[in-house]
Amino acid sequence: MTATAHLPALAPSRTVAVVGTGTMGQGIAQVALVAGHPVRLYDALPDRAEKAAEAITARLDRLVEKGRMDASQRDAARERLLPAADPSELADAALVIEAILEQLPVKQELFTTLEDIVSEDCLLATNTSSLSVTAIAGVLRHPGRFVGMHFFNPAPLLPLVEIVSGFATDDASAARASATAGAWGKTPVRCTDTPGFIVNRIARPFYAEAFAVHEERGADPATIDAVLRESGGFRMGPFELTDLIGQDVNEAVTRSVWESFFQDPKFRPSLAQQRLVESGRLGRKSGRGWYAYGDEAVRPEPHTAPATEAPSGITVEGDLGPAAELVAMAREAGIAVREDEEDAGCRIVLPSGGQLVLADGQTSAEFRDVVYFDLALDYRSATRIALSASEVTGWETLRQSIGLFQRLGKKVSVIGDVPGMIVARTVAMLVDLAADALARGVASAQDIDTAMRLGVNYPLGPVEWGRRLGRAWAHELLDELHARVPSGRYAPSLALYRQSYVHPEKGGTVR
């Protein structure tokens, strides 16, 4: 194959072969089958293909029972589903998708064998989530037709498919794989062969920053999860989500990405999570992870401050930036607001004389009487806000800060004096990794945002989130974090610096 014009999707009459009949293999086979293709199932273990075909047929039966498929469609699909006892039976396939063990030599051996069986125009694809597409294809005579097609579990339900081009993949091959996934009702995104592809590369801070706050004794898992859900707008918190995924699975992906990036500190695994895995606390599947599960288990409640009287008035100095909506909300709640727009600051001054400041990467211990409040996806719809204070923060300032947000209808969680707090540092890191991936040509801005919304259910794509927060917001917060934790983890990427400060037309800097 050569990189010519984009090719159309495979016609439904063309055979799709799936090698590997575990959960992912069965799911991918079902997707292709429902799209109208003849599907051949092969597994190296005897009888596995036949059992997988029976399992897929049973799922089709349930779709009919639920009214999601006609009985005639199911019967036709049954006729098109053919288990294969030997790889030679895949000779007529126009597309082969592999979903076997995540071991490079095993995958290379499989595709070397398939090259001698299938036709020259057959597209070869791997569903790997952690191995290099380039490395798998490196042993092939014709690596140009090899591509990654990374489905998400469960494949029949989740819409995202990452189409991954290895170093030698022809553009026409990636285009045909993308078009085929689209014809199957999926949402394909294109990316280059980078560790973690799009989702598993950019998503690491969502877990890592929460674990870091916990390790720094900033807050307990239940509180961190609640803040990210109820303030950040994420569907699940990272502690409950990794319990669902499996701590061993999540930790292995993190470690794989970290090692693939030559132990870049931005991807460093969590020692606390490693200890969970070593102790066998793998999450829901083992009955205990960050949380306990089972009939007798009691889910811990997030820290929530008791009811406190709100201040009668506040002074807003300067522009609150992403938190500017708080001014109108305070007035609507009956709090007198005086605005000093000429002041160069960006803070709320309380009757105590103390200040309430949006998380900026600094700590309350550095100032005489400051309470930090966390970022929210939308301050109006947020139901919880996190505050942080230190031993030098006046009690009256903290009390008035709690009362202010409670008057605005929010639950308040007071956490430790950690720089960047919870939502703010997580979002800043997501924005940074997305900017870096975009600048390195990993994927387009649209595909990055689509992948993160559909692949891990983020409320906003990180590129769009960065735009909404302002050109320099993430860079400034990470720069402050880096000054306090100079490990390299929070050093803003060059891409984020350019995006934040370099004028796109004149080449100068804007501040």
Protein Blocks (a to p, Z undefined) as FASTA:
>chain_A
ZZddddddddfkbccddehjafklmmmmmmmmmnopacddddfbghklmmmmmmmmmmmm
mmmmnopacfklmmmmmmmpccdfbfklmmmpcbdcddddfdfklmmmmmmmmmmmmcfk
lccddfbfkbcfklmmmmpmblmlgccddddddfklpmbdcddddfklcfklmmmmmmmm
mmnopacddddddehijmmmmmmmmmmmmmmmmmnomacfklmmmmmmmmnopabdfklm
mmmnopklmmmmmmmmmmmnoopaklgccfklmmmmmnopnbjknopafbccdjklccdd
ddddddddddfbdcdehjekjmmmmmmmmmmnopacdddfkbmbdcdddfkopacdddeh
iafklpmbdcdddddfblklpcbdcddddfklcfklmmmmmmmmmmnopacddddddehi
lmmmmmmmmmmmmmmmmmnomacfklmmmmmmmmnopabdfklmmmmnojklmmmmmmmm
mmmmcnommmccfklmmmmmmcfklopacZZ
